[in-house]
Amino acid sequence: MTTTATAPARTSPAAGATPPRNDLPTIRYTLAQMRRSAGRLTAAGIAILIGTAFVAVTLIAGNVITRTTYDTVAARYADADVVVKTGADSWQQDVEAVRAVDGVMAAQPVLTGYLDLSAGGGRSYGEAFALPDDERLSPLRITDGAWPAARGEIAVPEQIAERLEIGVGDTVTVHGWEVTDPETGEGEETTEEVTVSGITEDLFKAYAASGGAVVAMPQDMVKWSDPPEVGEVFEVMAVLDPSVMSDGEPTAAIREALAAAVVSDGRPEVLSVDEHAAEISAEQTGGEDLVFLVFVLTFAAVALVVAGLVIANTFQVLVAQRTRTLALLRCIGAGRGQLYRSVLFEAFVLGALASLGGVVTGALLAQIALWVAPRFDLGVPLPSVVEPTPQVVLLPLAVGVVVTILAALAPAMNATRVAPLAALRPAAAPSLRQGAGRVRAVFALLFTLGGAGLLALAVLVLHDDPEYGLLVAVAGGALSLVGVIVGAVFWLPKVAAFFGRLTGASGPAAKLAAANTLRNPRRTSATATALLIGVTLIVTMATGAAAARATATTALDLQFPMDVMVGAGATDVPGDTASRVADAASVDAVAEIRTADGTFSDNGYVTLSAAAPDALRGAVRDAGEVDAIQPGSILFSPTALKEWGVEAGERIEVKGPGGKLPLTIVVTESEAFTGFVTEADLAKVAPEAELTQVWASLADDADPASGLAEVQEALNDDGLMVLGLAAQRAQFEQVINLMLGIVVGLLAVAVVIAVIGVTNTLSLSVIERRRESATLRAIGLSKSQLRGMLAVEGMLIAGVGAVLGIVLGLVYGWAGAATALSVMGEVTYPVPWVDLAVVLAVSLVAGLIASVAPARNALRASPVEALAAE
């Protein structure tokens, strides 16, 4: 009898038995694995939390900036609901027409101007507006006294009251100007005595820019407005009945009714106060708030890119740690797809939790900033609490999750390649040949060369066109940086080998560290690239800021060679002005500038100026321009040469009130020195030249703002115009330093995230070299030497990224400066040595710190245990 072998029949499970699961590893298993790897995941979670917090803070900051800008404009309209734009020729009728529309509770013309006030020997300019009929339309509040009740009464802000030392009931003089000859604009000053009826407070910072506003009767405002055209109204603000409002906005019906009521030519605009504020903000800022938002979001994107590299390394570490577990799962039936989905699910959970934490952290940071900001008296109305919008919550959450999942794709694919049996023993580290291909090399080369070409085009060809030049430079920098990053796997290991040879002389541990950086060039390149990106952008901004500071200082010195300039406009400066300015404690030197009008060939016009050479040399920042003033010469700036069609060295005949004089044109880079001649030459052309300006320099240790205040105090009763160019220069430098500080702070976070990546790289290296480390320990390598090997390896990776980032940052910073700063004049290209040294030192220390945790793990097991583990 022949027995036929048959395949075992499939049998159904016994009744009550649980059918075999085909979805291993389960969600429960994945979550359990996450709990076991909580420490490693925490590092990656912090990286993505920081990146999403940046996105959240940036979006919140954008909302705050927009709201603050709108509120600053809207504050002038108090509780008005709508603004009706009208025509200057019929504003009185339009105001009455608006008031007559059903649903309008109150309406008032927006009538503003500037008043020149004096009292008790002091004088002050102040912004002013007409007293509204309805208190709801006034942005100010009375703190003492009462609102004006009749013509000849005004209410003044606290700042002006303190400056003029006046109070309720005091008399103030209003200075005006009455034109007697409309054709020439000539006229005479008028004065009128008025009474202070009250002191006002600007609670909502509506007039923060001008230090408060004077309130006067409408009739007086029309009479006093300077210039007179300001007395013409182009806007009417109105308070509407709630019945004609919908969700805080005027309904379409009331808009149509208001538009139909206005009698001005053309179709008038009827805008809500917010709409009107948005329109004015766009005109004033030119979209700078959007530029700021894009600017900061760029750095948030950088932080997320770096975080993505860190997360990719983290999951590579996790996959390497779980190689044996993954192999066992394959042996008991887990499929490749299940392992792939398990890793991605882990990334999703990590990304969701970390991103949610980032949103909360960003909101808390923004709220703390709003709580702290009022202490600095910023002069703008800020919201008291953060108002979360769907974009603020959902966008960072989505970005964080997507970045985390994308970063985990490659490690998840590696998890699927674990064979059921062969993977029970760790595979050898990939080689350089395996990590890089020809397509990658061609791609990197094209992007690098193409980006470099665009940079050269921007610097060499488009430097005179900053708008397009900067756009091309940014595109070139981005393309070249992408090429550098993609091609890093080819050249970065060689750079690491070069630095490794330099450190190899310090002992065997250093030699081993250098060799370890080359064992897995792809991972080493990815980690060093994370630091390279952060350092590149930090150095780019530091270099650009240094160039901007140096170039702007040079430009300001040429345009405003003095620290303080005193002038009187169309009138002459009193003869004792220079001595009074010199008496100010902060003033170092003064020079009296005498001027006269002159003409030359073809009716060319020039203002001739002269001063005592020694005094002028002490009063300006660059004595070189003074030395160019020689007998028989006249200084012309390049702009003046172009305007009048003359050339340097050309001889012109200048005619003044006293006669004619041939003078040779000498070029000066400073616009302020155009028309300067010697005192003797000025006396020949204009013997009666008047004193019209006083220039002054401040002591080196003087505070510019304090020096300006001292000069203003010394000339308080003269009504002279005092410009503090030193204060303007210092303010510009403060803005540059503030922006640099913000940018460096943002990018420093990217470096912190990159340090986490260095730690993960070293940890993965420790896992792969567990047996090797045990063997080294067994043949005599001490704990301190093993610890030193990992420290050198961490510093080597960080150092390579930092050095290359510094080189790229200098190139990008100089290229950006060449295109963006060309409008300011000759561009200076400084090297911020201190900043570079700090960046390099911090990077090396960060690499050293990153080696601590992996070193502890490497030393935790004894050599025998490590050798037996396999």
VOGU-3710 file (C-alpha; in Angstrom, 3 decimals, decimal comma):
1> mtttatapar> 0,000/0,000/0,000  1,410/3,256/-1,077  1,083/6,267/1,137  0,871/9,619/-0,611  2,380/12,532/1,237  0,032/15,451/1,403  0,399/18,946/2,685  -1,030/19,443/6,141  -4,548/20,659/5,893  -5,417/24,093/7,308
11> tspaagatpp> -7,657/23,656/10,293  -9,884/26,147/11,950  -9,051/27,171/15,469  -10,864/25,404/18,198  -14,024/26,949/19,430  -13,299/29,743/21,844  -9,668/30,126/20,697  -8,418/33,557/19,638  -7,666/33,716/15,905  -4,076/34,599/15,021
21> rndlptiryt> -3,473/38,337/14,664  -2,159/39,513/11,315  -1,467/43,109/12,313  1,766/42,670/14,287  3,301/44,814/15,628  0,200/46,260/17,228  -0,373/49,846/18,244  -0,034/48,709/21,843  3,368/47,226/21,076  4,491/50,431/19,315
31> laqmrrsagr> 3,440/52,552/22,290  5,283/50,167/24,597  8,411/50,553/22,486  8,046/54,328/22,733  7,913/54,091/26,505  11,091/52,009/26,497  12,834/54,583/24,283  11,426/57,614/26,095  14,840/59,138/26,725  15,907/59,002/23,097
41> ltaagiaili> 12,518/60,205/21,862  12,556/63,069/24,323  15,630/64,518/22,605  13,913/64,362/19,215  10,696/65,651/20,738  12,503/68,686/22,141  13,923/69,374/18,689  10,516/69,389/17,022  8,954/71,235/19,993  11,431/74,090/19,562
51> gtafvavtli> 10,794/74,263/15,839  7,003/74,317/16,150  7,219/76,789/19,034  9,048/79,109/16,651  6,286/78,777/14,084  3,625/79,423/16,731  5,459/82,436/18,199  6,016/83,847/14,723  2,348/83,567/13,801  1,298/85,060/17,139
61> agnvitrtty> 3,840/87,861/16,693  2,416/88,544/13,248  -1,088/88,768/14,721  0,124/91,057/17,511  2,003/93,294/15,078  -1,058/93,556/12,840  -3,411/94,177/15,758  -1,046/96,700/17,337  -0,590/98,554/14,066  -4,329/98,706/13,541
71> dtvaaryada> -5,006/99,748/17,137  -2,382/102,501/16,935  -4,167/104,003/13,927  -7,675/103,236/15,165  -6,979/104,835/18,569  -7,288/108,287/16,960  -10,879/107,456/16,048  -11,801/106,548/19,634  -15,136/104,675/19,678  -16,063/105,448/16,074
81> dvvvktgads> -17,439/102,567/14,027  -16,972/103,960/10,541  -14,827/106,440/8,620  -16,304/108,235/5,601  -13,802/109,702/3,176  -15,037/112,984/1,789  -13,796/115,934/-0,263  -12,051/119,019/1,060  -14,334/121,359/-0,872  -17,571/120,242/0,762
91> wqqdveavra> -16,685/118,771/4,112  -19,065/120,943/6,142  -22,054/119,717/4,128  -20,787/116,143/4,261  -20,576/116,204/8,050  -24,170/117,339/8,335  -25,233/114,794/5,714  -23,586/111,951/7,649  -25,239/113,081/10,882  -28,634/113,001/9,186
101> vdgvmaaqpv> -28,361/109,359/8,066  -30,593/106,957/10,024  -28,463/104,814/12,303  -25,754/107,446/12,892  -25,583/108,352/16,594  -22,704/110,859/16,357  -20,404/112,209/13,627  -17,388/114,472/13,675  -14,943/115,826/11,059  -11,333/114,657/11,518
111> ltgyldlsag> -9,695/118,078/11,835  -6,016/118,018/12,861  -2,947/120,224/12,614  0,124/121,460/14,514  0,324/124,387/16,925  3,367/126,419/17,936  2,938/127,271/21,633  5,041/129,346/24,020  4,799/130,243/27,671  7,202/131,399/30,384
121> ggrsygeafa> 10,182/131,610/28,048  9,679/128,072/26,703  8,366/127,022/23,320  6,912/123,766/22,002  5,292/122,355/18,883  2,339/120,086/19,447  -0,092/118,101/17,330  -3,675/119,273/17,738  -7,218/118,242/16,825  -10,676/119,753/17,063
131> lpdderlspl> -12,820/119,011/20,102  -15,535/116,484/19,145  -19,173/117,211/19,962  -19,528/113,688/21,358  -17,046/112,453/23,963  -17,112/108,968/22,425  -15,155/110,396/19,494  -12,295/111,734/21,613  -9,270/109,433/22,168  -8,066/111,583/25,082
141> ritdgawpaa> -9,243/111,881/28,671  -9,213/114,954/30,924  -7,088/114,516/34,063  -7,373/118,091/35,347  -9,726/120,942/34,475  -12,227/120,651/31,631  -12,544/120,493/27,863  -12,486/123,825/25,965  -15,910/125,444/26,128  -15,339/128,540/23,982
151> rgeiavpeqi> -12,948/129,926/21,415  -9,609/130,919/22,881  -9,436/127,875/25,184  -7,291/124,786/24,737  -6,549/121,554/26,593  -2,902/120,476/26,514  -1,235/117,071/27,085  0,760/116,418/30,239  4,072/116,459/28,343  3,577/119,977/26,977
161> aerleigvgd> 2,255/121,217/30,321  5,429/119,983/32,022  7,690/121,359/29,297  6,131/124,841/29,401  5,486/124,683/33,160  1,824/125,593/32,779  -1,417/124,460/34,396  -5,170/124,972/34,251  -6,029/128,659/33,974  -2,596/129,747/32,677
171> tvtvhgwevt> -2,148/131,772/29,510  -0,355/130,367/26,478  0,666/132,102/23,248  -0,242/130,469/19,937  2,178/131,480/17,176  0,849/131,509/13,622  1,842/132,744/10,181  -0,258/135,039/8,033  0,620/135,070/4,338  0,677/138,613/2,949
181> dpetgegeet> 1,864/137,768/-0,567  0,359/134,532/-1,945  2,706/134,510/-4,931  5,945/134,571/-2,941  4,638/132,997/0,255  5,939/135,919/2,286  4,087/136,877/5,419  4,383/137,755/9,060  4,120/135,954/12,355  0,917/136,316/14,335
191> teevtvsgit> 0,288/135,621/17,987  -2,832/134,979/20,034  -3,233/134,530/23,763  -5,316/131,523/24,831  -6,248/129,963/28,154  -5,483/126,414/29,287  -8,822/124,865/30,229  -7,563/121,363/31,017  -4,776/118,770/31,013  -5,259/115,637/28,896
201> edlfkayaas> -3,969/112,063/29,061  -3,474/109,816/26,024  -4,628/106,508/27,490  -4,627/104,602/24,201  -1,342/106,037/22,812  -3,218/107,591/19,897  -0,694/110,434/19,683  2,320/108,626/21,119  4,526/109,656/18,188  4,015/113,352/18,933
211> ggavvampqd> 3,834/113,124/22,727  0,118/113,861/23,020  -2,211/116,303/21,312  -3,627/119,756/22,012  -7,440/120,006/21,881  -9,054/123,225/20,604  -12,417/124,407/19,350  -13,077/123,534/15,675  -13,221/127,198/14,665  -9,840/127,854/16,247
221> mvkwsdppev> -8,352/124,768/14,594  -9,358/125,992/11,143  -7,833/129,376/11,934  -4,555/128,108/13,464  -3,876/125,048/11,317  -0,307/124,949/10,019  -0,184/124,587/7,077  -3,620/126,065/6,347  -4,513/123,116/4,082  -4,683/120,894/7,162
231> gevfevmavl> -7,882/122,759/8,050  -9,542/121,023/5,123  -11,300/117,812/6,122  -11,045/114,607/4,125  -12,565/112,212/6,706  -15,689/112,068/8,836  -15,842/109,555/11,702  -19,144/108,322/13,079  -20,600/106,210/15,867  -23,348/103,902/14,611
241> dpsvmsdgep> -26,370/102,405/16,290  -25,874/98,699/17,118  -28,859/97,887/14,901  -26,855/98,778/11,764  -23,843/96,729/12,837  -23,236/93,040/12,137  -20,458/91,146/13,929  -18,785/94,431/14,763  -18,819/95,668/11,168  -21,119/98,203/9,429
251> taairealaa> -23,775/96,496/7,338  -23,882/96,912/3,588  -27,072/98,940/3,904  -25,562/101,601/6,172  -22,488/101,779/3,976  -24,667/102,464/0,957  -26,684/105,070/2,858  -23,569/106,918/3,999  -22,023/106,822/0,530  -25,230/108,197/-0,986
261> avvsdgrpev> -25,469/111,015/1,584  -22,013/112,458/0,866  -22,123/115,209/-1,748  -18,405/115,181/-2,699  -17,367/114,553/-6,286  -16,710/110,925/-7,077  -17,892/107,900/-5,115  -16,751/108,255/-1,486  -15,287/105,395/0,501  -17,088/104,124/3,578
271> lsvdehaaei> -14,756/101,994/5,693  -14,897/100,430/9,107  -12,220/101,739/11,455  -10,283/98,474/11,135  -10,442/98,634/7,338  -9,273/102,233/7,408  -6,469/101,309/9,831  -5,369/98,477/7,538  -5,278/100,857/4,580  -3,215/103,466/6,442
281> saeqtggedl> -0,890/100,799/7,864  -0,211/99,466/4,383  0,679/102,975/3,212  2,923/103,653/6,194  4,726/100,331/6,449  4,844/99,373/2,792  4,076/95,801/3,886  6,998/95,677/6,337  4,895/93,728/8,837  4,517/91,005/6,188
291> vflvfvltfa> 8,247/91,207/5,455  8,939/90,738/9,154  6,611/87,750/9,299  8,266/86,096/6,297  11,681/86,995/7,718  11,082/85,229/11,026  9,190/82,329/9,455  12,305/81,690/7,375  14,273/81,056/10,547  11,467/78,935/11,947
301> avalvvaglv> 11,715/76,879/8,762  15,461/76,553/9,305  14,833/75,293/12,831  12,356/72,738/11,479  14,767/71,555/8,775  17,487/71,066/11,364  14,970/69,369/13,640  14,078/67,037/10,767  17,722/66,001/10,420  17,870/65,352/14,165
311> iantfqvlva> 14,671/63,296/14,077  15,994/61,235/11,170  19,152/60,484/13,133  17,071/59,701/16,225  14,990/57,120/14,403  18,123/55,641/12,868  19,405/55,166/16,407  16,102/53,584/17,463  16,069/51,218/14,495  19,668/50,225/15,233
321> qrtrtlallr> 18,821/49,621/18,890  15,851/47,473/17,938  17,554/45,422/15,238  17,279/42,156/17,186  13,686/42,923/18,228  12,691/43,719/14,658  14,321/40,472/13,495  12,339/38,472/16,061  9,135/40,184/14,933  9,906/39,138/11,366
331> cigagrgqly> 10,493/35,551/12,556  7,084/35,336/14,206  5,214/36,672/11,200  5,434/40,472/11,082  5,517/41,766/7,522  7,608/44,564/6,063  4,570/46,822/5,767  3,709/46,312/9,401  7,175/47,341/10,532  7,072/50,337/8,186
341> rsvlfeafvl> 3,722/51,468/9,552  4,893/50,892/13,111  7,829/53,296/12,738  5,674/55,896/10,972  2,969/55,600/13,643  5,656/56,173/16,256  6,769/59,267/14,328  3,168/60,483/14,113  2,632/60,170/17,856  5,967/61,840/18,593
351> galaslggvv> 5,283/64,646/16,116  1,754/65,255/17,398  2,762/65,364/21,069  5,879/67,455/20,484  4,058/69,858/18,148  1,235/70,288/20,626  3,849/71,054/23,263  5,444/73,531/20,834  2,149/75,345/20,308  1,607/75,593/24,066
361> tgallaqial> 5,199/76,692/24,648  4,997/79,306/21,899  1,740/80,675/23,276  3,209/80,859/26,797  6,325/82,659/25,541  4,182/85,145/23,628  1,969/85,706/26,661  4,983/86,306/28,898  6,274/88,814/26,342  2,932/90,651/26,426
371> wvaprfdlgv> 3,055/90,744/30,221  6,607/92,081/30,270  6,389/94,526/27,315  4,373/97,268/29,125  7,242/97,741/31,587  9,411/99,077/28,765  6,909/101,816/27,767  7,030/100,983/24,072  4,584/103,738/23,231  2,170/101,486/21,338
381> plpsvveptp> -1,038/99,784/22,483  -0,396/96,062/22,951  -3,035/93,392/23,577  -3,021/92,027/27,113  -3,592/88,382/26,205  -2,738/86,090/23,309  -5,704/85,400/21,063  -5,184/81,930/19,576  -6,507/81,610/16,056  -7,019/78,389/14,093
391> qvvllplavg> -3,875/79,181/12,093  -1,771/79,588/15,242  -2,840/76,155/16,511  -3,330/74,056/13,387  -0,453/75,248/11,189  2,397/74,535/13,676  0,721/71,240/14,601  0,472/70,165/10,970  3,987/71,320/10,131  5,489/69,510/13,122
401> vvvtilaala> 3,724/66,236/12,344  4,589/66,364/8,641  8,260/67,168/9,293  8,507/64,329/11,827  6,909/61,780/9,502  9,085/62,870/6,563  12,175/62,575/8,728  11,157/59,057/9,752  10,566/57,752/6,215  14,156/56,638/5,581
411> pamnatrvap> 14,592/54,962/9,023  11,205/53,261/8,539  12,401/51,898/5,211  15,565/50,650/6,894  13,400/48,821/9,426  11,706/46,899/6,615  15,093/45,688/5,353  15,784/43,727/8,524  15,902/40,052/7,494  14,313/37,520/9,878
421> laalrpaaap> 17,566/35,642/10,589  20,462/37,549/9,061  19,436/40,709/10,868  19,963/39,033/14,234  23,579/40,183/13,842  24,112/43,919/13,172  25,105/44,715/9,628  28,271/46,532/8,759  28,103/50,289/8,507  27,495/51,549/4,988
431> slrqgagrvr> 30,480/52,773/3,086  31,022/56,030/1,240  30,470/54,318/-2,096  27,128/53,002/-0,925  26,058/56,375/0,399  26,559/58,503/-2,657  25,629/58,151/-6,287  26,292/59,875/-9,569  22,851/61,464/-9,751  23,385/63,003/-6,336
441> avfallftlg> 26,803/64,290/-7,378  25,487/65,892/-10,567  22,559/67,439/-8,712  24,858/68,894/-6,043  27,315/70,243/-8,609  24,615/71,925/-10,707  22,976/73,575/-7,718  26,270/74,733/-6,221  27,608/76,196/-9,456  24,239/77,646/-10,457
451> gagllalavl> 23,813/79,319/-7,081  27,367/80,662/-7,193  26,665/82,077/-10,643  23,564/83,880/-9,407  25,536/85,300/-6,470  28,197/86,588/-8,865  25,493/88,088/-11,094  23,923/89,891/-8,144  27,229/91,259/-6,826  28,914/92,182/-10,099
461> vlhddpeygl> 26,004/93,187/-12,344  22,950/94,018/-10,231  24,668/95,754/-7,304  23,200/99,108/-8,412  19,671/97,691/-8,360  19,160/96,563/-4,737  15,614/95,256/-5,226  16,452/92,758/-7,970  20,037/92,304/-6,827  19,001/91,148/-3,366
471> lvavaggals> 16,341/88,860/-4,821  18,894/87,221/-7,121  21,437/87,023/-4,292  18,946/85,265/-1,984  18,017/82,812/-4,754  21,694/82,169/-5,480  22,496/81,668/-1,816  19,601/79,254/-1,344  20,504/77,203/-4,437  24,179/77,022/-3,562
481> lvgvivgavf> 23,422/76,062/0,047  21,153/73,240/-1,160  23,960/72,074/-3,443  26,454/72,175/-0,594  24,126/70,200/1,679  23,294/67,557/-0,947  26,950/67,147/-1,903  28,224/67,140/1,683  28,484/63,353/1,699  31,223/63,572/-0,972
491> wlpkvaaffg> 33,502/66,257/0,408  32,663/66,615/4,089  34,282/63,282/5,083  37,486/64,455/3,399  37,395/67,678/5,384  36,783/65,655/8,530  39,765/63,453/7,612  41,930/66,551/7,229  40,980/67,838/10,671  41,338/64,306/11,979
501> rltgasgpaa> 44,968/64,202/10,837  45,552/67,439/12,708  44,153/65,958/15,913  45,717/62,531/15,405  49,052/63,649/16,820  47,524/63,951/20,290  47,242/60,208/20,796  45,529/56,947/19,796  42,129/58,066/21,104  42,130/61,034/18,725
511> klaaantlrn> 43,194/58,809/15,799  40,345/56,421/16,545  37,904/59,355/16,766  38,993/60,643/13,352  38,593/57,183/11,841  35,132/56,806/13,376  33,858/59,951/11,593  34,693/58,270/8,267  33,073/54,929/8,989  29,572/56,177/8,179
521> prrtsatata> 30,007/59,254/6,003  26,277/59,647/5,322  25,361/59,931/8,993  28,391/62,071/9,856  27,607/64,386/6,949  23,955/64,698/7,975  24,896/65,631/11,530  27,609/68,106/10,558  25,202/69,582/7,987  22,640/70,310/10,710
531> lligvtlivt> 25,237/72,427/12,498  26,488/73,861/9,219  23,032/75,255/8,379  22,647/77,006/11,724  26,176/78,381/11,798  25,969/79,516/8,166  22,874/81,575/8,815  24,197/82,992/12,104  27,433/84,106/10,461  25,543/85,400/7,419
541> matgaaaara> 23,430/87,652/9,612  26,367/88,672/11,805  28,433/89,566/8,743  25,528/91,391/7,115  24,800/93,312/10,314  28,459/94,262/10,720  28,568/95,432/7,100  25,321/97,373/7,537  26,618/99,010/10,706  29,953/99,976/9,155
551> tattaldlqf> 28,448/101,112/5,846  25,650/103,063/7,516  28,070/104,728/9,917  30,239/105,809/7,004  27,199/107,027/5,076  25,850/108,912/8,094  29,243/110,465/8,722  29,297/111,707/5,142  25,701/112,887/5,085  25,722/114,284/8,620
561> pmdvmvgaga> 29,351/114,925/9,551  28,349/116,657/12,775  26,812/115,181/15,953  24,419/118,085/16,542  23,214/120,687/14,060  21,414/123,862/15,110  19,533/125,911/12,523  16,646/128,344/12,219  15,174/127,541/8,836  14,655/130,709/6,834
571> tdvpgdtasr> 15,896/133,059/9,573  19,367/133,696/10,972  20,808/132,082/14,074  21,416/134,455/17,036  25,061/135,442/17,440  25,449/133,871/20,893  24,127/130,447/19,828  27,567/128,876/19,395  28,739/129,914/22,861  25,533/128,652/24,463
581> vadaasvdav> 25,868/125,308/22,659  29,534/125,079/23,726  28,511/125,516/27,361  26,581/122,210/27,277  28,501/119,626/29,284  28,477/116,936/26,567  29,605/119,218/23,728  33,256/118,879/22,730  33,594/121,479/19,941  31,437/123,877/17,916
591> aeirtadgtf> 31,717/125,627/14,564  29,744/128,569/13,188  28,593/128,035/9,602  27,990/131,186/7,559  26,177/130,900/4,249  25,147/132,952/1,231  23,352/132,248/-2,015  25,456/132,133/-5,166  25,066/131,379/-8,857  27,390/130,236/-11,611
601> sdngyvtlsa> 27,256/129,620/-15,344  23,876/128,716/-16,870  22,092/129,946/-13,756  23,439/127,124/-11,607  22,505/127,696/-7,970  24,662/126,855/-4,987  24,635/127,753/-1,316  28,112/128,949/-0,392  29,258/128,008/3,101  32,361/128,650/5,169
611> aapdalrgav> 33,654/128,224/8,718  36,869/128,661/10,656  39,037/125,647/9,668  40,184/124,723/13,174  36,689/124,989/14,627  35,186/123,034/11,737  37,846/120,336/12,030  36,919/119,792/15,677  33,160/119,836/15,070  33,010/117,097/12,408
621> rdagevdaiq> 33,722/113,388/12,540  36,029/113,254/9,511  38,584/116,049/9,185  39,530/114,865/5,687  36,638/116,770/4,154  37,796/119,951/5,917  41,316/119,550/4,560  39,886/119,537/1,016  38,706/123,153/1,441  41,507/125,203/-0,127
631> pgsilfspta> 41,750/128,799/-1,428  40,288/129,100/-4,932  38,261/125,865/-4,686  34,663/124,887/-4,016  33,435/121,458/-2,872  30,788/119,631/-4,919  29,324/116,225/-4,072  28,843/113,642/-6,855  25,113/114,386/-6,727  25,769/118,105/-7,289
641> lkewgveage> 28,152/117,342/-10,158  25,481/115,283/-11,872  22,716/117,787/-11,159  24,570/120,750/-12,684  26,438/118,839/-15,388  29,917/119,860/-14,226  33,046/117,814/-13,604  35,756/117,624/-11,001  38,576/120,074/-11,742  36,339/122,276/-13,857
651> rievkgpggk> 36,701/125,997/-13,208  33,482/127,951/-12,698  32,780/131,594/-11,994  30,633/131,985/-8,898  28,658/135,178/-8,443  27,373/136,402/-5,099  26,103/139,636/-3,500  29,677/140,985/-3,308  30,963/140,079/-6,747  32,387/137,258/-8,870
661> lpltivvtes> 35,120/134,746/-8,120  36,590/131,913/-10,255  36,687/128,650/-8,294  37,882/125,124/-9,115  35,514/122,243/-8,355  36,822/119,662/-5,871  34,814/116,496/-5,235  33,569/115,725/-1,720  31,765/112,530/-0,758  29,705/114,422/1,829
671> eaftgfvtea> 26,503/116,133/0,732  26,759/118,422/3,759  30,024/119,938/2,470  28,648/120,863/-0,966  29,308/124,554/-1,569  32,009/124,924/1,119  34,755/127,474/0,394  37,327/129,198/2,552  36,288/132,096/4,756  38,353/134,474/2,642
681> dlakvapeae> 36,709/133,368/-0,605  33,244/133,651/0,935  34,057/137,185/2,078  34,937/138,124/-1,505  31,669/136,782/-2,925  29,344/137,602/0,002  30,838/139,985/2,597  27,562/140,030/4,547  27,144/136,239/4,815  24,908/135,438/7,776
691> ltqvwaslad> 25,285/132,857/10,527  22,676/130,199/9,655  23,905/127,031/11,354  25,996/125,841/14,274  27,643/122,422/14,101  28,777/120,621/17,229  30,548/117,394/18,140  29,928/115,516/21,365  32,545/114,095/23,691  33,476/110,468/23,000
701> dadpasglae> 32,016/109,284/26,301  28,822/111,371/26,012  25,423/109,773/25,602  23,981/111,055/22,281  20,440/111,428/23,607  21,602/113,249/26,741  23,860/115,518/24,688  20,964/116,414/22,396  18,740/117,158/25,402  21,413/119,429/26,904
711> vqealnddgl> 21,684/121,459/23,685  17,904/121,699/23,420  17,723/122,877/27,019  20,421/125,507/26,369  18,415/126,878/23,426  14,928/126,342/24,858  13,766/129,949/24,471  15,042/130,550/20,923  12,715/128,248/18,970  15,715/126,934/17,021
721> mvlglaaqra> 15,682/123,626/15,184  18,085/121,219/16,877  18,896/117,946/15,091  20,751/115,250/16,980  22,494/113,297/14,254  24,554/111,434/16,852  21,344/110,279/18,494  20,017/109,223/15,091  23,235/107,318/14,441  23,084/105,648/17,856
731> qfeqvinlml> 19,428/104,779/17,319  20,267/103,173/13,980  23,016/101,117/15,603  20,607/100,050/18,359  18,123/98,858/15,749  20,878/96,917/13,964  22,052/95,368/17,239  18,495/94,528/18,274  17,718/92,853/14,960  21,029/90,991/15,101
741> givvgllava> 20,263/89,848/18,637  16,837/88,552/17,612  18,214/86,744/14,581  21,132/85,211/16,470  18,722/84,123/19,191  16,492/82,441/16,626  19,352/80,714/14,869  21,063/79,756/18,110  18,065/77,510/18,741  18,788/75,778/15,443
751> vviavigvtn> 22,329/75,180/16,698  20,955/73,764/19,961  18,791/71,395/17,940  21,846/70,436/15,885  23,714/69,590/19,090  20,984/67,070/19,872  21,750/65,596/16,460  25,444/65,280/17,365  24,422/63,425/20,513  22,240/61,034/18,521
761> tlslsvierr> 25,003/60,412/16,005  27,475/59,542/18,732  24,874/57,314/20,384  24,321/55,386/17,168  28,070/55,130/16,738  28,349/53,678/20,235  25,657/51,089/19,448  27,360/49,987/16,228  30,786/49,818/17,864  29,752/48,050/21,055
771> resatlraig> 31,936/45,001/20,422  34,746/47,175/19,079  34,694/49,359/22,193  34,694/46,252/24,374  37,685/44,880/22,468  39,556/48,170/22,890  38,814/48,107/26,596  39,948/44,485/26,794  43,327/45,247/25,179  44,036/48,159/27,483
781> lsksqlrgml> 42,118/51,279/26,423  41,188/53,055/29,628  37,832/54,596/30,452  39,264/58,075/30,166  40,722/57,273/26,739  37,392/55,882/25,516  35,645/58,954/26,894  38,245/61,145/25,185  37,755/59,326/21,872  34,043/60,133/21,897
791> avegmliagv> 34,708/63,714/23,007  37,124/64,270/20,123  34,649/62,668/17,727  31,856/64,993/18,874  34,088/68,061/18,691  35,371/66,995/15,280  31,848/66,712/13,832  30,809/70,017/15,422  34,026/71,741/14,407  33,754/70,701/10,763
801> gavlgivlgl> 30,174/71,974/10,583  31,117/75,235/12,327  34,185/75,991/10,196  32,401/75,304/6,930  29,389/77,286/8,145  31,641/80,236/8,975  33,183/80,207/5,491  29,789/80,023/3,773  28,312/82,624/6,136  31,058/85,128/5,308
811> vygwagaata> 30,509/84,644/1,577  26,713/84,960/1,846  26,940/87,907/4,241  29,289/89,854/1,977  27,197/89,062/-1,106  24,034/90,232/0,634  25,751/93,405/1,813  27,057/94,149/-1,684  23,527/94,093/-3,101  21,372/95,376/-0,242
821> lsvmgevtyp> 23,623/98,203/0,994  24,783/99,663/-2,309  22,157/102,420/-2,111  23,897/103,761/1,004  27,173/104,394/-0,812  30,443/102,511/-0,760  29,921/99,178/0,987  32,300/98,080/3,728  33,093/94,352/4,109  34,200/93,749/7,695
831> vpwvdlavvl> 34,998/90,394/9,290  33,204/90,035/12,654  36,112/88,235/14,316  34,595/88,251/17,791  31,318/86,773/16,559  33,167/84,101/14,569  35,295/83,151/17,554  32,214/82,883/19,767  30,357/80,733/17,213  33,325/78,381/16,808
841> avslvaglia> 33,916/78,114/20,553  30,241/77,453/21,286  30,096/74,799/18,559  33,154/72,970/19,912  31,865/73,119/23,483  28,491/71,882/22,242  30,185/68,943/20,524  32,029/68,174/23,752  28,835/68,298/25,794  27,055/66,122/23,234
851> svaparnalr> 29,583/63,344/23,875  28,801/63,039/27,586  25,674/60,855/27,391  27,019/58,455/24,698  30,263/58,114/26,652  28,339/57,086/29,773  26,468/54,466/27,769  29,709/53,127/26,287  31,288/52,767/29,714  28,252/51,330/31,451
861> aspvealaae> 28,921/47,706/30,450  32,099/45,837/31,286  34,312/44,573/28,406  33,378/40,930/29,106  29,630/41,675/29,080  29,913/43,648/25,853  31,850/40,860/24,130  29,376/38,261/25,314  26,368/40,249/24,152  26,790/39,051/20,613
//
